């Protein structure tokens, strides 16, 4: 289970997240107090894409609504400790009128007046001798923490989805640039081949081969442009806007850092920070408390009640218009037919189920973390090798071009060298963005996303919420 200090840090963190999301939910109601949405007519950065996603995501809004509901449930549970007051006013008519003559006097007393007006005030104070109210409050608090953790979980997944979609747009744009450069080079070779053929220094084959290359590479460019459009639509869906909107992104370079993975340490970190694990730990505690709550079904309960009545017209032997009564109501269950035992058994079954879910989730988290770490390590290695391969391919193309100019190589050699360079550049683009996605995946798997830690997705108000919650 989590340590007390860690729980305070977690609750402070997820309180900040809730505060930020509440800012999102009030954008429409108070636009003058909120920062405007990023201008989608201009290229957006990754941080802006994340901001849009957090403002638009239905998943975040659903999780936020659930938190608001569980907070109200906690307030309801606490309210059960407080006394309940009621008041009523009764106007009564009845007949026949009943009177009698008081002995020794000539005064007539009404036993049942024909009409009467009465005001009553009553209260009920539950005395939690069986701790039923205490257990119910603890359950509500644990459920509230579980809902906070669910908000954090869906937030982490949304961050990863946005980053992955954003990097895939950059990947597709990089592939388009490579395809465009290859086509431009092929067109230049075609022009050169036509000049050489017209001058009689190159065969017709060189022209034909250059034409074939231009046609093939033009198809590749068309496919690359389609991939860009598809990636933009996917990004739009993730951030919650119309998939047909022509979103533009800021072209940025992925910084590659040296990777020194300690997978065992990463797994340990993930299992101590992942909200899914902490949520199941709290679910186990919740079900254990629920088992104790269900046992109270066979325990006595005690309530204090009272009532004050004001009768506008005194009747009977009393000359006072006011009367009162106070009671202690002790209820002792004798036999419930086995209902309590059945409910306790159900609660312990829930404890066992949550324990097994926790074990399963820990195994899954360990697998996710190990897979993400290995993917990041492999992508980092590929980046270094593909960059070196691009340099080699550029040198090979230079040599092939020199040999062709000297007349000791054919156009095929140059074409092959150009194709090898194009493939090397494509591999370099893929490796770089594979690294970026793998890093984002590892951060999600270990719950170390800087976007969550810094809480800077929604501007300065979010930072104010963070600082105030940390006091």
Steps between C-alpha positions, in 0.01 A plus 500: 500500500608859449675689776316787673739763364467364148122507532508869596721576199268304274190670630663840457594411144162369397332793673697723266383296205141536613542872546642528150219297352247715683656796323434319175137432583435869572646634176156557348350650814780752565692569180637828630684316780644226279776489248368459149542178308814489286451646153446194280556709189869504591737206551462365854770372730481174691412687821217678320372169364496364856318808624231461233463131582452567871241764424309287250537139618170332598699240695644769727157656546345164591775434757454850641123452533561174687731681743238765562247225570730319745578827677127550549478142631767581761304810602185289528676243720630774731155658518359179650685582824306824543159537665198521273234763575146504368201727555137474401181698549171314532149644475255240622116479495303223665161431654300467698632747750559326833490698830441426867436701812798520732409371847436776755485767230272617229785501241460286193815328375545387141632149455481497122463851365315545175803675346859527600825653372821331605870566419758224545881510499698178519860385478687174446863446603657165404746374764755295307553231763551230232730721283274454199518868410878500547545204266272656238702823512829312459357314199392828341847648551673199346264515203581868461874419495439224244318749277788748534742224397281415203522865391876478519502173305287631214704821498823304460349295219372814328845661521658194339234483228547867412879476495492182291257655249701824486827314437331292232406821318863614519610155382268515199619852421861384518424212266333743262812719500717199420265397218495856363881522507529165319253615234683830452828311457338265249362792301847658496647173368232488232584852387870413494433178308297689239783752454759222470284304260444807283877556498560136410696425818240277667283215371122507477494246786617768744204719407252214524636385833482855636138526384414175679666626818305826486171313455570258787616771738198711414283211620704483818445873558125463451496221759709709740258793472209267569676374813537860619128564451413177681733582791348849533149351513615258770648790700176695465301208636729465803490871588124508450443716192351439155707235319465699177660813644836578331704512821861607465779409740825672581790316340739409777802277542492213745796521733667162543659435838727219602293215638625308804215280604463337840192296422464354849504850650250624240263214585530576870430866434197416286350274764536769765355782287247353259150623591348167393695321774428762765133491404481125556682533833230741610229273362629220724482732802152613395375141480656415836317795658184391320527155663514671841204717402293196404569339839317790667177353366477285814614772743271729704436854386416802714326824407411804708170662403292785632191700417350830614134574431324836522121479511324827425205391710569307822269205554440227755638535850802700392499875511830524308520551128844337480604139551819308430639149493857361485593137432794266457412232245710184533439244225638148548487260202402148606509297178534619141476166327870493409499818290791657691716188467433490126594868458822450699590204278439713190723775637787259564456356152545855370820529708638181345402608151666840541815331635524279195435797272786678676737208439395484135542875455847494654604233249350702214672820615833316523454368146398840363797668666751239384364509144508881490856508637625247244324685218664826609842339519460340157374825343793699645746250354328517162519879498880493530539231233255660256671840529830334416336312215366825350854639493627186328215508247571865419866416440401202282276726291779755462740233378243356260433847359874563452540165325201577278640842410830332415321252275608192696157433661147470369184681595387186684784537749398856577134403524578216738711730716220757508247230599733382778530857630122543494456179698769603748331838556161331544650260754654795685164680518325187626767426759490854637123502548498140620733628772265788583195271523693239701615768746141623540386142553764438768404822678137388498589149617703634794269796578785747450348719230637853539164642393337347807783591736526864390126553454550765236237388251245768582706810556577713807171426680601136512832591661316708761285198581814289535673739737193555717434128537855439612472724805 
